[in-house]
Amino acid sequence: MSAPGVTERDPFDARVARTATGLLAEFNAAELLAPGDLHVARRLARLGGRPAEGRPADASQADGREHGEPEPVLLAAALAVRAIRNGSVCLDLSTVATTVLGEGEQAIDPTDLPWPEPAGWREQVAASPLVGLGADADPGRPLRLVGNLLYLDRYWAEEEQVRLGFTERAGLVPGVDTDRMRGVLDRLFPDRDGDRQRLAVAVAALRPISVVAGGPGTGKTTT
């Protein structure tokens, strides 16, 4: 089954997850999820999800639901994997249906897809044994939900490490000899008026954290 307006593809196309069914198959058919996204989500369900009633924990089916994980939970996990490939460390469950973009130059209209209702979707994700809740959650779970943001736990931990590093540095007070700094600036950047490189160097010397940005040839390396 495909989402409305989606053209049927060759079942042997490398972009088609041939064993996917239901909700996951629809999102794959719309090219919003790649087979790899689905495979990771289903593997997580098999390794750490809930056994379905009446089936052993190691039973194997095509779509991962044999482990008791609702399809919306697997969809969220697959979209979190996709988010990493597209440059984001997390997935916002409350807005993804209206903000998700195609990969590269690919145009995708996600409005016809059967997106779960955000509040109920979050509740299902929060109830999953695959998901740790909040900043103090068990780090042994593969996914972490902080507010409405769903992370692969590894990327949440790395983002948190960066945040804590910036917080620690932000409290430092650089010890700068301002008279000596002016002399260095006059030697390196004699134009006191309108020299943005000079200003950037001064700011970087006087603050514990600085970000130097600019297009090609604007002097980032020199600064």
LUMGU-986270 format. One record per atom (N, C-alpha, C): residue in three letters; residue number from 1; atom name; x, y, z. Coordinates in steps of 0.05 Angstrom, whole numbers, plus 5000, padded with zeros to 4 digits. Layout:
   aa    i  at     u     v     w
  ALA  NUM  CA     X     Y     Z
...
***
This chain:
   aa    i  at     u     v     w
  MET    1   N  5017  4976  5000
  MET    1  CA  5000  5000  5000
  MET    1   C  5018  5025  5000
  SER    2   N  5011  5044  4983
  SER    2  CA  5026  5069  4982
  SER    2   C  5010  5093  4990
  ALA    3   N  5023  5114  4999
  ALA    3  CA  5009  5139  5005
  ALA    3   C  4997  5150  4980
  PRO    4   N  4975  5166  4983
  PRO    4  CA  4962  5178  4960
  PRO    4   C  4982  5194  4943
  GLY    5   N  4981  5190  4917
  GLY    5  CA  4998  5206  4899
  GLY    5   C  5025  5194  4895
  VAL    6   N  5032  5172  4909
  VAL    6  CA  5058  5160  4907
  VAL    6   C  5059  5140  4884
  THR    7   N  5077  5142  4866
  THR    7  CA  5079  5124  4843
  THR    7   C  5091  5098  4852
  GLU    8   N  5079  5076  4843
  GLU    8  CA  5090  5050  4850
  GLU    8   C  5118  5046  4837
  ARG    9   N  5136  5035  4853
  ARG    9  CA  5164  5032  4843
  ARG    9   C  5170  5003  4838
  ASP   10   N  5191  4998  4824
  ASP   10  CA  5201  4971  4820
  ASP   10   C  5207  4959  4847
  PRO   11   N  5195  4936  4854
  PRO   11  CA  5200  4924  4880
  PRO   11   C  5229  4916  4885
  PHE   12   N  5245  4915  4863
  PHE   12  CA  5273  4908  4866
  PHE   12   C  5291  4933  4865
  ASP   13   N  5279  4957  4865
  ASP   13  CA  5294  4982  4868
  ASP   13   C  5308  4981  4895
  ALA   14   N  5334  4990  4895
  ALA   14  CA  5349  4989  4920
  ALA   14   C  5337  5007  4942
  ARG   15   N  5320  5026  4934
  ARG   15  CA  5308  5044  4954
  ARG   15   C  5284  5032  4967
  VAL   16   N  5275  5009  4958
  VAL   16  CA  5250  4996  4968
  VAL   16   C  5257  4976  4990
  ALA   17   N  5245  4980  5013
  ALA   17  CA  5248  4960  5035
  ALA   17   C  5227  4939  5031
  ARG   18   N  5235  4917  5018
  ARG   18  CA  5215  4897  5009
  ARG   18   C  5201  4883  5031
  THR   19   N  5213  4881  5055
  THR   19  CA  5201  4866  5077
  THR   19   C  5184  4885  5095
  ALA   20   N  5184  4911  5089
  ALA   20  CA  5169  4930  5106
  ALA   20   C  5139  4927  5100
  THR   21   N  5123  4931  5120
  THR   21  CA  5094  4931  5117
  THR   21   C  5082  4954  5132
  GLY   22   N  5056  4959  5127
  GLY   22  CA  5041  4979  5142
  GLY   22   C  5053  5007  5140
  LEU   23   N  5054  5020  5163
  LEU   23  CA  5062  5048  5165
  LEU   23   C  5090  5052  5154
  LEU   24   N  5108  5034  5161
  LEU   24  CA  5136  5037  5152
  LEU   24   C  5138  5034  5122
  ALA   25   N  5123  5016  5111
  ALA   25  CA  5123  5013  5082
  ALA   25   C  5113  5038  5068
  GLU   26   N  5093  5051  5079
  GLU   26  CA  5082  5076  5067
  GLU   26   C  5103  5098  5067
  PHE   27   N  5117  5101  5089
  PHE   27  CA  5138  5122  5090
  PHE   27   C  5162  5115  5072
  ASN   28   N  5167  5090  5069
  ASN   28  CA  5189  5081  5050
  ASN   28   C  5180  5086  5022
  ALA   29   N  5155  5080  5015
  ALA   29  CA  5145  5084  4988
  ALA   29   C  5145  5113  4980
  ALA   30   N  5141  5131  5000
  ALA   30  CA  5142  5160  4995
  ALA   30   C  5170  5170  4994
  GLU   31   N  5190  5152  4998
  GLU   31  CA  5218  5159  4998
  GLU   31   C  5226  5178  5020
  LEU   32   N  5211  5176  5042
  LEU   32  CA  5218  5192  5065
  LEU   32   C  5236  5176  5084
  LEU   33   N  5235  5149  5082
  LEU   33  CA  5253  5132  5097
  LEU   33   C  5267  5113  5078
  ALA   34   N  5293  5110  5082
  ALA   34  CA  5309  5092  5066
  ALA   34   C  5308  5064  5080
  PRO   35   N  5314  5043  5065
  PRO   35  CA  5315  5016  5077
  PRO   35   C  5332  5015  5102
  GLY   36   N  5355  5028  5101
  GLY   36  CA  5373  5028  5125
  GLY   36   C  5360  5039  5150
  ASP   37   N  5344  5060  5146
  ASP   37  CA  5330  5072  5169
  ASP   37   C  5312  5051  5182
  LEU   38   N  5297  5037  5165
  LEU   38  CA  5279  5017  5175
  LEU   38   C  5293  4993  5188
  HIS   39   N  5315  4985  5176
  HIS   39  CA  5329  4962  5186
  HIS   39   C  5340  4968  5214
  VAL   40   N  5351  4992  5218
  VAL   40  CA  5361  4999  5245
  VAL   40   C  5338  5000  5265
  ALA   41   N  5316  5012  5258
  ALA   41  CA  5293  5013  5277
  ALA   41   C  5283  4985  5285
  ARG   42   N  5281  4968  5265
  ARG   42  CA  5271  4941  5270
  ARG   42   C  5292  4925  5286
  ARG   43   N  5317  4929  5282
  ARG   43  CA  5338  4915  5297
  ARG   43   C  5337  4924  5326
  LEU   44   N  5333  4950  5331
  LEU   44  CA  5330  4960  5358
  LEU   44   C  5307  4946  5372
  ALA   45   N  5285  4943  5358
  ALA   45  CA  5261  4930  5370
  ALA   45   C  5267  4901  5377
  ARG   46   N  5282  4888  5360
  ARG   46  CA  5288  4860  5365
  ARG   46   C  5308  4857  5389
  LEU   47   N  5326  4875  5391
  LEU   47  CA  5346  4873  5413
  LEU   47   C  5336  4883  5439
  GLY   48   N  5319  4903  5439
  GLY   48  CA  5312  4915  5465
  GLY   48   C  5282  4921  5470
  GLY   49   N  5265  4912  5451
  GLY   49  CA  5237  4918  5454
  GLY   49   C  5222  4899  5472
  ARG   50   N  5196  4901  5472
  ARG   50  CA  5179  4884  5489
  ARG   50   C  5171  4859  5473
  PRO   51   N  5172  4836  5485
  PRO   51  CA  5161  4812  5472
  PRO   51   C  5131  4815  5468
  ALA   52   N  5121  4808  5445
  ALA   52  CA  5092  4809  5440
  ALA   52   C  5079  4786  5455
  GLU   53   N  5054  4790  5463
  GLU   53  CA  5040  4770  5478
  GLU   53   C  5039  4744  5462
  GLY   54   N  5045  4722  5475
  GLY   54  CA  5043  4696  5462
  GLY   54   C  5066  4689  5444
  ARG   55   N  5087  4706  5443
  ARG   55  CA  5110  4699  5426
  ARG   55   C  5135  4701  5442
  PRO   56   N  5155  4684  5437
  PRO   56  CA  5180  4686  5451
  PRO   56   C  5195  4711  5444
  ALA   57   N  5213  4720  5462
  ALA   57  CA  5227  4745  5458
  ALA   57   C  5245  4745  5434
  ASP   58   N  5254  4721  5425
  ASP   58  CA  5272  4720  5403
  ASP   58   C  5259  4713  5377
  ALA   59   N  5232  4714  5376
  ALA   59  CA  5217  4709  5351
  ALA   59   C  5224  4730  5331
  SER   60   N  5223  4722  5305
  SER   60  CA  5230  4741  5284
  SER   60   C  5208  4742  5263
  GLN   61   N  5199  4767  5258
  GLN   61  CA  5180  4773  5237
  GLN   61   C  5191  4795  5220
  ALA   62   N  5178  4801  5198
  ALA   62  CA  5189  4821  5179
  ALA   62   C  5189  4849  5190
  ASP   63   N  5169  4858  5204
  ASP   63  CA  5166  4886  5210
  ASP   63   C  5173  4894  5239
  GLY   64   N  5181  4875  5255
  GLY   64  CA  5190  4882  5282
  GLY   64   C  5167  4883  5303
  ARG   65   N  5142  4881  5294
  ARG   65  CA  5120  4884  5313
  ARG   65   C  5117  4859  5330
  GLU   66   N  5130  4837  5323
  GLU   66  CA  5129  4813  5340
  GLU   66   C  5141  4819  5367
  HIS   67   N  5156  4841  5370
  HIS   67  CA  5168  4847  5396
  HIS   67   C  5150  4867  5411
  GLY   68   N  5126  4871  5402
  GLY   68  CA  5107  4887  5418
  GLY   68   C  5110  4917  5415
  GLU   69   N  5129  4926  5398
  GLU   69  CA  5132  4955  5394
  GLU   69   C  5112  4965  5373
  PRO   70   N  5095  4984  5380
  PRO   70  CA  5076  4995  5361
  PRO   70   C  5090  5007  5337
  GLU   71   N  5077  5006  5314
  GLU   71  CA  5088  5017  5290
  GLU   71   C  5097  5046  5293
  PRO   72   N  5081  5064  5307
  PRO   72  CA  5090  5091  5311
  PRO   72   C  5117  5094  5325
  VAL   73   N  5123  5075  5343
  VAL   73  CA  5149  5075  5357
  VAL   73   C  5171  5069  5337
  LEU   74   N  5167  5048  5321
  LEU   74  CA  5187  5041  5301
  LEU   74   C  5190  5064  5280
  LEU   75   N  5168  5077  5273
  LEU   75  CA  5170  5100  5255
  LEU   75   C  5187  5122  5267
  ALA   76   N  5183  5128  5293
  ALA   76  CA  5198  5149  5306
  ALA   76   C  5228  5142  5306
  ALA   77   N  5234  5116  5312
  ALA   77  CA  5262  5108  5313
  ALA   77   C  5275  5110  5285
  ALA   78   N  5260  5102  5265
  ALA   78  CA  5271  5104  5237
  ALA   78   C  5275  5133  5229
  LEU   79   N  5257  5150  5237
  LEU   79  CA  5260  5179  5230
  LEU   79   C  5283  5191  5246
  ALA   80   N  5288  5182  5270
  ALA   80  CA  5311  5192  5285
  ALA   80   C  5337  5184  5272
  VAL   81   N  5338  5160  5260
  VAL   81  CA  5362  5151  5245
  VAL   81   C  5365  5168  5220
  ARG   82   N  5343  5173  5207
  ARG   82  CA  5343  5190  5183
  ARG   82   C  5353  5218  5189
  ALA   83   N  5344  5229  5212
  ALA   83  CA  5352  5256  5220
  ALA   83   C  5383  5259  5221
  ILE   84   N  5396  5238  5231
  ILE   84  CA  5425  5239  5233
  ILE   84   C  5437  5241  5205
  ARG   85   N  5426  5226  5186
  ARG   85  CA  5437  5227  5159
  ARG   85   C  5432  5254  5146
  ASN   86   N  5413  5268  5156
  ASN   86  CA  5406  5294  5144
  ASN   86   C  5416  5318  5161
  GLY   87   N  5435  5312  5179
  GLY   87  CA  5448  5334  5193
  GLY   87   C  5436  5344  5219
  SER   88   N  5417  5328  5230
  SER   88  CA  5406  5336  5256
  SER   88   C  5410  5314  5276
  VAL   89   N  5415  5321  5301
  VAL   89  CA  5420  5300  5321
  VAL   89   C  5394  5291  5334
  CYS   90   N  5371  5302  5328
  CYS   90  CA  5347  5294  5341
  CYS   90   C  5323  5298  5323
  LEU   91   N  5300  5287  5331
  LEU   91  CA  5275  5289  5317
  LEU   91   C  5254  5302  5335
  ASP   92   N  5241  5323  5325
  ASP   92  CA  5220  5336  5341
  ASP   92   C  5194  5323  5334
  LEU   93   N  5183  5307  5352
  LEU   93  CA  5158  5293  5346
  LEU   93   C  5135  5311  5342
  SER   94   N  5136  5335  5353
  SER   94  CA  5113  5353  5351
  SER   94   C  5111  5368  5325
  THR   95   N  5134  5370  5310
  THR   95  CA  5134  5386  5286
  THR   95   C  5144  5371  5261
  VAL   96   N  5153  5346  5264
  VAL   96  CA  5166  5333  5241
  VAL   96   C  5147  5331  5217
  ALA   97   N  5122  5327  5222
  ALA   97  CA  5103  5324  5200
  ALA   97   C  5101  5348  5182
  THR   98   N  5108  5371  5192
  THR   98  CA  5107  5396  5176
  THR   98   C  5134  5408  5169
  THR   99   N  5155  5396  5180
  THR   99  CA  5182  5408  5176
  THR   99   C  5201  5389  5162
  VAL  100   N  5194  5363  5158
  VAL  100  CA  5212  5344  5146
  VAL  100   C  5218  5351  5117
  LEU  101   N  5242  5348  5109
  LEU  101  CA  5251  5355  5082
  LEU  101   C  5261  5331  5067
  GLY  102   N  5262  5332  5041
  GLY  102  CA  5274  5311  5025
  GLY  102   C  5304  5312  5028
  GLU  103   N  5317  5291  5018
  GLU  103  CA  5346  5289  5020
  GLU  103   C  5358  5302  4995
  GLY  104   N  5379  5318  4998
  GLY  104  CA  5391  5332  4976
  GLY  104   C  5371  5350  4962
  GLU  105   N  5369  5347  4936
  GLU  105  CA  5351  5364  4920
  GLU  105   C  5324  5351  4916
  GLN  106   N  5319  5328  4929
  GLN  106  CA  5294  5314  4926
  GLN  106   C  5271  5329  4939
  ALA  107   N  5249  5332  4924
  ALA  107  CA  5225  5346  4935
  ALA  107   C  5206  5325  4945
  ILE  108   N  5196  5328  4970
  ILE  108  CA  5177  5309  4982
  ILE  108   C  5155  5325  4994
  ASP  109   N  5130  5317  4988
  ASP  109  CA  5107  5328  5001
  ASP  109   C  5097  5309  5022
  PRO  110   N  5102  5314  5048
  PRO  110  CA  5095  5295  5069
  PRO  110   C  5067  5297  5079
  THR  111   N  5051  5316  5068
  THR  111  CA  5025  5322  5080
  THR  111   C  5005  5299  5077
  ASP  112   N  5008  5282  5057
  ASP  112  CA  4989  5260  5053
  ASP  112   C  4996  5235  5068
  LEU  113   N  5018  5235  5082
  LEU  113  CA  5026  5211  5096
  LEU  113   C  5011  5209  5122
  PRO  114   N  5007  5184  5132
  PRO  114  CA  4991  5180  5157
  PRO  114   C  5007  5185  5182
  TRP  115   N  5013  5210  5187
  TRP  115  CA  5029  5217  5211
  TRP  115   C  5013  5211  5236
  PRO  116   N  5026  5200  5256
  PRO  116  CA  5012  5197  5282
  PRO  116   C  5006  5224  5294
  GLU  117   N  4985  5225  5310
  GLU  117  CA  4978  5250  5325
  GLU  117   C  5000  5255  5345
  PRO  118   N  5011  5280  5346
  PRO  118  CA  5036  5285  5361
  PRO  118   C  5034  5277  5390
  ALA  119   N  5013  5285  5405
  ALA  119  CA  5012  5279  5433
  ALA  119   C  5011  5249  5439
  GLY  120   N  4994  5235  5424
  GLY  120  CA  4992  5206  5427
  GLY  120   C  5018  5192  5419
  TRP  121   N  5030  5203  5398
  TRP  121  CA  5055  5191  5388
  TRP  121   C  5077  5193  5410
  ARG  122   N  5078  5217  5422
  ARG  122  CA  5098  5220  5443
  ARG  122   C  5093  5201  5466
  GLU  123   N  5068  5197  5474
  GLU  123  CA  5062  5178  5496
  GLU  123   C  5071  5150  5489
  GLN  124   N  5066  5141  5464
  GLN  124  CA  5074  5114  5456
  GLN  124   C  5105  5112  5457
  VAL  125   N  5118  5132  5447
  VAL  125  CA  5148  5131  5447
  VAL  125   C  5158  5131  5475
  ALA  126   N  5146  5148  5493
  ALA  126  CA  5155  5149  5520
  ALA  126   C  5151  5123  5535
  ALA  127   N  5131  5108  5528
  ALA  127  CA  5125  5083  5541
  ALA  127   C  5143  5059  5532
  SER  128   N  5158  5063  5511
  SER  128  CA  5174  5041  5500
  SER  128   C  5198  5035  5517
  PRO  129   N  5205  5010  5520
  PRO  129  CA  5229  5003  5535
  PRO  129   C  5255  5010  5519
  LEU  130   N  5252  5018  5494
  LEU  130  CA  5275  5027  5479
  LEU  130   C  5283  5055  5486
  VAL  131   N  5266  5069  5501
  VAL  131  CA  5269  5098  5504
  VAL  131   C  5274  5106  5533
  GLY  132   N  5295  5121  5538
  GLY  132  CA  5300  5133  5564
  GLY  132   C  5287  5161  5564
  LEU  133   N  5275  5168  5587
  LEU  133  CA  5261  5194  5589
  LEU  133   C  5278  5214  5604
  GLY  134   N  5282  5237  5591
  GLY  134  CA  5295  5259  5604
  GLY  134   C  5325  5257  5606
  ALA  135   N  5337  5278  5616
  ALA  135  CA  5366  5280  5618
  ALA  135   C  5378  5260  5638
  ASP  136   N  5363  5251  5657
  ASP  136  CA  5373  5233  5677
  ASP  136   C  5366  5204  5672
  ALA  137   N  5358  5198  5648
  ALA  137  CA  5349  5170  5641
  ALA  137   C  5373  5151  5641
  ASP  138   N  5366  5125  5642
  ASP  138  CA  5386  5104  5640
  ASP  138   C  5400  5106  5614
  PRO  139   N  5427  5109  5614
  PRO  139  CA  5442  5112  5589
  PRO  139   C  5443  5086  5573
  GLY  140   N  5433  5064  5584
  GLY  140  CA  5435  5038  5570
  GLY  140   C  5413  5034  5549
  ARG  141   N  5395  5053  5546
  ARG  141  CA  5374  5050  5526
  ARG  141   C  5382  5064  5500
  PRO  142   N  5375  5053  5477
  PRO  142  CA  5385  5063  5452
  PRO  142   C  5373  5090  5443
  LEU  143   N  5350  5097  5454
  LEU  143  CA  5337  5122  5447
  LEU  143   C  5332  5139  5472
  ARG  144   N  5331  5165  5469
  ARG  144  CA  5326  5183  5492
  ARG  144   C  5306  5204  5483
  LEU  145   N  5286  5208  5500
  LEU  145  CA  5265  5229  5494
  LEU  145   C  5268  5251  5515
  VAL  146   N  5274  5275  5505
  VAL  146  CA  5276  5298  5523
  VAL  146   C  5256  5319  5513
  GLY  147   N  5235  5323  5528
  GLY  147  CA  5213  5339  5518
  GLY  147   C  5200  5325  5494
  ASN  148   N  5199  5339  5472
  ASN  148  CA  5189  5327  5447
  ASN  148   C  5211  5318  5429
  LEU  149   N  5236  5320  5438
  LEU  149  CA  5259  5314  5421
  LEU  149   C  5268  5285  5425
  LEU  150   N  5269  5269  5404
  LEU  150  CA  5278  5242  5406
  LEU  150   C  5305  5239  5394
  TYR  151   N  5324  5228  5409
  TYR  151  CA  5352  5225  5401
  TYR  151   C  5359  5195  5400
  LEU  152   N  5378  5188  5383
  LEU  152  CA  5394  5164  5389
  LEU  152   C  5412  5171  5413
  ASP  153   N  5412  5154  5433
  ASP  153  CA  5425  5162  5458
  ASP  153   C  5453  5171  5455
  ARG  154   N  5468  5159  5437
  ARG  154  CA  5496  5166  5433
  ARG  154   C  5498  5196  5425
  TYR  155   N  5481  5205  5408
  TYR  155  CA  5483  5233  5399
  TYR  155   C  5473  5252  5420
  TRP  156   N  5454  5244  5437
  TRP  156  CA  5446  5261  5459
  TRP  156   C  5470  5264  5478
  ALA  157   N  5484  5242  5484
  ALA  157  CA  5507  5243  5502
  ALA  157   C  5529  5262  5491
  GLU  158   N  5534  5260  5464
  GLU  158  CA  5555  5277  5453
  GLU  158   C  5546  5306  5453
  GLU  159   N  5521  5311  5447
  GLU  159  CA  5511  5339  5448
  GLU  159   C  5513  5350  5476
  GLU  160   N  5506  5333  5496
  GLU  160  CA  5507  5342  5524
  GLU  160   C  5536  5348  5532
  GLN  161   N  5555  5332  5522
  GLN  161  CA  5583  5336  5528
  GLN  161   C  5592  5363  5518
  VAL  162   N  5584  5370  5494
  VAL  162  CA  5590  5396  5482
  VAL  162   C  5577  5419  5498
  ARG  163   N  5551  5415  5506
  ARG  163  CA  5537  5435  5521
  ARG  163   C  5551  5441  5548
  LEU  164   N  5559  5419  5561
  LEU  164  CA  5572  5422  5587
  LEU  164   C  5599  5436  5584
  GLY  165   N  5613  5429  5562
  GLY  165  CA  5639  5442  5557
  GLY  165   C  5636  5472  5553
  PHE  166   N  5616  5479  5537
  PHE  166  CA  5611  5508  5532
  PHE  166   C  5603  5522  5558
  THR  167   N  5586  5509  5574
  THR  167  CA  5577  5521  5599
  THR  167   C  5600  5526  5618
  GLU  168   N  5618  5506  5619
  GLU  168  CA  5642  5509  5637
  GLU  168   C  5660  5531  5627
  ARG  169   N  5664  5533  5601
  ARG  169  CA  5682  5554  5590
  ARG  169   C  5669  5581  5593
  ALA  170   N  5642  5582  5591
  ALA  170  CA  5629  5608  5592
  ALA  170   C  5633  5622  5619
  GLY  171   N  5640  5607  5640
  GLY  171  CA  5644  5619  5666
  GLY  171   C  5672  5629  5670
  LEU  172   N  5690  5624  5651
  LEU  172  CA  5718  5632  5654
  LEU  172   C  5721  5662  5647
  VAL  173   N  5740  5675  5659
  VAL  173  CA  5747  5703  5653
  VAL  173   C  5775  5704  5642
  PRO  174   N  5778  5709  5616
  PRO  174  CA  5805  5709  5605
  PRO  174   C  5822  5731  5618
  GLY  175   N  5847  5724  5624
  GLY  175  CA  5865  5744  5635
  GLY  175   C  5881  5757  5612
  VAL  176   N  5873  5780  5603
  VAL  176  CA  5885  5793  5580
  VAL  176   C  5898  5820  5588
  ASP  177   N  5923  5824  5579
  ASP  177  CA  5936  5850  5582
  ASP  177   C  5926  5867  5559
  THR  178   N  5907  5885  5565
  THR  178  CA  5894  5900  5543
  THR  178   C  5913  5918  5528
  ASP  179   N  5933  5930  5543
  ASP  179  CA  5952  5948  5529
  ASP  179   C  5969  5932  5510
  ARG  180   N  5978  5908  5518
  ARG  180  CA  5994  5892  5500
  ARG  180   C  5977  5882  5477
  MET  181   N  5951  5876  5482
  MET  181  CA  5934  5867  5460
  MET  181   C  5930  5889  5439
  ARG  182   N  5928  5914  5448
  ARG  182  CA  5925  5936  5429
  ARG  182   C  5950  5939  5412
  GLY  183   N  5973  5935  5424
  GLY  183  CA  5997  5936  5408
  GLY  183   C  5999  5914  5387
  VAL  184   N  5990  5890  5394
  VAL  184  CA  5990  5868  5375
  VAL  184   C  5970  5874  5353
  LEU  185   N  5946  5884  5360
  LEU  185  CA  5926  5890  5340
  LEU  185   C  5936  5913  5321
  ASP  186   N  5949  5933  5332
  ASP  186  CA  5960  5954  5315
  ASP  186   C  5980  5944  5295
  ARG  187   N  5996  5924  5304
  ARG  187  CA  6016  5913  5286
  ARG  187   C  6004  5895  5264
  LEU  188   N  5985  5879  5272
  LEU  188  CA  5973  5860  5253
  LEU  188   C  5951  5873  5236
  PHE  189   N  5936  5891  5248
  PHE  189  CA  5913  5903  5235
  PHE  189   C  5915  5934  5239
  PRO  190   N  5932  5947  5223
  PRO  190  CA  5936  5976  5228
  PRO  190   C  5911  5993  5222
  ASP  191   N  5892  5983  5206
  ASP  191  CA  5868  5999  5200
  ASP  191   C  5849  5995  5223
  ARG  192   N  5847  6016  5241
  ARG  192  CA  5830  6013  5264
  ARG  192   C  5801  6017  5257
  ASP  193   N  5794  6029  5235
  ASP  193  CA  5766  6035  5228
  ASP  193   C  5757  6016  5207
  GLY  194   N  5736  6001  5213
  GLY  194  CA  5724  5983  5193
  GLY  194   C  5738  5957  5188
  ASP  195   N  5758  5950  5203
  ASP  195  CA  5772  5925  5199
  ASP  195   C  5758  5904  5217
  ARG  196   N  5741  5888  5204
  ARG  196  CA  5725  5868  5220
  ARG  196   C  5742  5845  5230
  GLN  197   N  5765  5840  5216
  GLN  197  CA  5783  5820  5227
  GLN  197   C  5795  5829  5253
  ARG  198   N  5803  5854  5254
  ARG  198  CA  5814  5865  5279
  ARG  198   C  5793  5862  5302
  LEU  199   N  5769  5869  5295
  LEU  199  CA  5747  5867  5315
  LEU  199   C  5743  5838  5324
  ALA  200   N  5744  5820  5305
  ALA  200  CA  5740  5791  5312
  ALA  200   C  5762  5781  5330
  VAL  201   N  5787  5789  5325
  VAL  201  CA  5809  5781  5342
  VAL  201   C  5806  5792  5370
  ALA  202   N  5798  5817  5372
  ALA  202  CA  5795  5829  5398
  ALA  202   C  5773  5816  5414
  VAL  203   N  5751  5810  5401
  VAL  203  CA  5729  5796  5414
  VAL  203   C  5737  5769  5424
  ALA  204   N  5751  5754  5406
  ALA  204  CA  5760  5727  5413
  ALA  204   C  5779  5727  5437
  ALA  205   N  5796  5747  5439
  ALA  205  CA  5815  5749  5461
  ALA  205   C  5802  5756  5487
  LEU  206   N  5779  5770  5486
  LEU  206  CA  5766  5780  5510
  LEU  206   C  5744  5762  5520
  ARG  207   N  5737  5742  5505
  ARG  207  CA  5714  5724  5513
  ARG  207   C  5724  5695  5514
  PRO  208   N  5712  5680  5532
  PRO  208  CA  5720  5652  5535
  PRO  208   C  5711  5634  5512
  ILE  209   N  5690  5642  5497
  ILE  209  CA  5680  5626  5475
  ILE  209   C  5675  5645  5451
  SER  210   N  5685  5638  5428
  SER  210  CA  5681  5654  5404
  SER  210   C  5676  5635  5381
  VAL  211   N  5660  5644  5362
  VAL  211  CA  5655  5630  5337
  VAL  211   C  5663  5648  5314
  VAL  212   N  5682  5639  5298
  VAL  212  CA  5690  5655  5275
  VAL  212   C  5677  5643  5250
  ALA  213   N  5661  5659  5236
  ALA  213  CA  5647  5650  5213
  ALA  213   C  5650  5669  5190
  GLY  214   N  5645  5659  5166
  GLY  214  CA  5647  5676  5142
  GLY  214   C  5651  5658  5118
  GLY  215   N  5645  5670  5095
  GLY  215  CA  5648  5655  5070
  GLY  215   C  5677  5652  5061
  PRO  216   N  5681  5639  5038
  PRO  216  CA  5709  5636  5028
  PRO  216   C  5722  5663  5023
  GLY  217   N  5747  5665  5032
  GLY  217  CA  5763  5689  5026
  GLY  217   C  5758  5712  5045
  THR  218   N  5742  5708  5066
  THR  218  CA  5736  5731  5084
  THR  218   C  5757  5734  5106
  GLY  219   N  5776  5715  5108
  GLY  219  CA  5797  5718  5128
  GLY  219   C  5795  5703  5153
  LYS  220   N  5780  5681  5153
  LYS  220  CA  5776  5665  5177
  LYS  220   C  5803  5654  5188
  THR  221   N  5819  5643  5169
  THR  221  CA  5844  5631  5177
  THR  221   C  5863  5652  5188
  THR  222   N  5865  5675  5175
  THR  222  CA  5882  5697  5184
  THR  222   C  5873  5707  5211
  THR  223   N  5847  5709  5215
  THR  223  CA  5836  5718  5241
  THR  223   C  5844  5699  5263
***
